[in-house]
Amino acid sequence: MMDFRISFVTQSMEPSDKIIIEDLKRSIMMQAQELAKIPIMIARIEALERELARYKTKKDSSNSSLPPSKDENRPPRTSSLREKGGRKAGGQPGHDGSTLKMTDKPDEIIEHRACFCPECGKDVSSQPFEFFGKRQVIDIPIIKQIVTEHRV
């Protein structure tokens, strides 16, 4: 496959020049092999870009399992559709506030007494108790299921 002119030239050269030419031939052959891979690589890059474009599409209720409330054309939950009024937040001047009233007959009364003096450390549990204040906590009972078995 080698051209006659190249073989004639290589016969009249020094041995070190022949080694250089052989190295150049090997280098050219390797480059030709690498050049042959380029179209395959381009096709692979294009396939990967198409696959990536499929994942870059924004997900919404039409192309995923997201509910319509998560679509982007809807306002975020943090923003209200209500327009801002001129008043400040909270109770307005002149408004009589109301609060949860304390009951006169609570179900349970717990007295919290000091057992020792915070200053000297002496036992004060036997000393008379001086009422300081009170507060009421309303606890909602735990909902418990009732299972009824009916037999005939």
matplotlib code that plots the C-alpha trace (Angstrom):
import matplotlib.pyplot as plt

x = [0.0, 3.0, 3.8, 6.9, 8.4, 8.1, 9.8, 12.6, 13.1, 13.1, 15.7, 18.3, 17.8, 19.7, 18.3, 17.4, 15.4, 13.6, 12.6, 11.3, 9.2, 7.8, 6.8, 5.2, 3.3, 2.0, 1.0, -0.9, -2.7, -3.7, -5.0, -7.0, -8.6, -9.4, -10.9, -13.1, -14.6, -15.7, -19.0, -19.9, -19.2, -21.3, -24.2, -23.9, -23.7, -26.9, -28.7, -27.7, -28.7, -32.2, -32.4, -31.4, -33.9, -36.6, -35.7, -35.3, -39.1, -40.7, -43.0, -46.7, -50.0, -50.2, -46.8, -46.4, -48.2, -48.1, -51.5, -52.9, -52.4, -48.6, -48.7, -46.5, -49.2, -50.8, -49.7, -47.5, -49.1, -47.2, -48.7, -52.3, -54.7, -56.2, -55.1, -53.4, -55.6, -54.6, -54.8, -52.1, -52.4, -54.1, -56.8, -57.9, -58.4, -61.8, -62.3, -63.3, -61.2, -62.5, -60.6, -61.3, -62.9, -61.6, -64.1, -65.3, -65.2, -62.2, -62.1, -58.7, -56.7, -53.0, -51.2, -47.5, -45.7, -42.1, -40.3, -37.3, -36.2, -34.4, -32.2, -31.1, -32.2, -34.3, -37.3, -40.5, -43.0, -44.6, -44.9, -48.3, -48.9, -49.3, -51.4, -49.6, -51.6, -53.4, -53.8, -56.0, -55.0, -57.7, -56.6, -58.6, -59.0, -57.5, -60.0, -60.4, -62.1, -64.9, -65.2, -68.6, -69.0, -72.6, -73.4, -76.6]
y = [0.0, 2.3, 4.5, 3.6, 7.0, 6.8, 3.4, 4.7, 7.7, 5.6, 3.2, 6.0, 7.5, 7.1, 4.6, 7.4, 9.2, 5.9, 5.7, 9.3, 8.5, 5.4, 7.4, 10.0, 7.2, 5.8, 9.2, 9.9, 6.5, 7.2, 10.7, 9.1, 6.6, 9.5, 11.5, 8.5, 8.7, 12.3, 11.6, 9.0, 11.4, 14.2, 11.8, 10.8, 14.5, 15.3, 12.3, 13.4, 17.0, 15.8, 13.7, 16.7, 19.0, 16.5, 16.9, 20.7, 21.2, 22.8, 20.3, 21.3, 19.5, 18.8, 16.9, 15.4, 14.2, 17.7, 19.0, 22.1, 24.2, 23.9, 25.3, 28.3, 30.6, 30.5, 33.0, 31.5, 30.7, 33.5, 36.2, 37.1, 38.1, 40.7, 44.2, 46.0, 48.4, 51.6, 50.3, 48.7, 45.0, 44.1, 45.6, 49.1, 52.1, 52.1, 48.4, 46.6, 43.5, 40.2, 37.4, 33.9, 34.3, 32.3, 29.8, 30.1, 26.3, 24.7, 20.9, 20.7, 23.2, 22.7, 24.9, 25.4, 26.0, 26.7, 23.9, 26.0, 29.7, 30.7, 33.1, 31.0, 27.5, 26.8, 24.5, 26.7, 24.0, 24.3, 28.1, 29.7, 30.0, 33.5, 33.6, 35.4, 34.9, 32.4, 31.3, 28.7, 26.3, 24.6, 21.2, 19.5, 15.8, 13.1, 11.7, 8.0, 5.6, 3.5, 0.1, -1.6, -5.2, -6.1, -9.8, -11.6]
z = [0.0, 0.4, -2.5, -4.5, -4.1, -0.3, -0.2, -2.4, -0.1, 3.0, 1.6, 1.1, 4.7, 7.9, 10.4, 12.9, 10.2, 9.5, 13.2, 13.1, 9.9, 11.5, 14.6, 12.4, 10.5, 13.8, 15.0, 11.7, 12.0, 15.6, 14.6, 11.8, 14.2, 16.6, 13.7, 12.8, 16.3, 16.0, 14.1, 16.7, 19.5, 17.8, 17.5, 21.2, 22.3, 20.3, 21.9, 25.3, 24.6, 23.5, 26.7, 28.8, 27.1, 28.1, 31.8, 31.6, 30.9, 33.9, 35.6, 36.1, 36.4, 32.7, 32.4, 35.8, 38.9, 40.5, 41.5, 39.7, 42.8, 42.3, 38.7, 38.1, 36.8, 40.3, 42.9, 45.6, 48.9, 50.7, 48.5, 49.2, 46.4, 48.9, 48.3, 51.2, 53.2, 54.8, 58.4, 60.5, 61.4, 64.7, 66.8, 65.6, 67.9, 69.5, 69.2, 72.4, 72.6, 74.0, 75.6, 76.8, 80.3, 83.3, 84.6, 88.2, 88.8, 87.1, 87.0, 88.8, 90.9, 91.4, 93.9, 93.2, 96.5, 97.1, 99.1, 100.0, 100.2, 97.1, 99.1, 102.2, 101.2, 104.3, 104.2, 103.8, 103.0, 106.4, 106.2, 105.3, 101.5, 100.1, 96.9, 94.1, 90.9, 88.8, 85.2, 83.6, 80.8, 78.7, 77.5, 74.8, 75.7, 73.4, 71.0, 71.7, 69.3, 70.6, 69.0, 69.3, 68.3, 67.4, 67.7, 66.5]

ax = plt.figure().add_subplot(projection="3d")
ax.plot(x, y, z, "-o")
ax.set_aspect("equal")
plt.show()
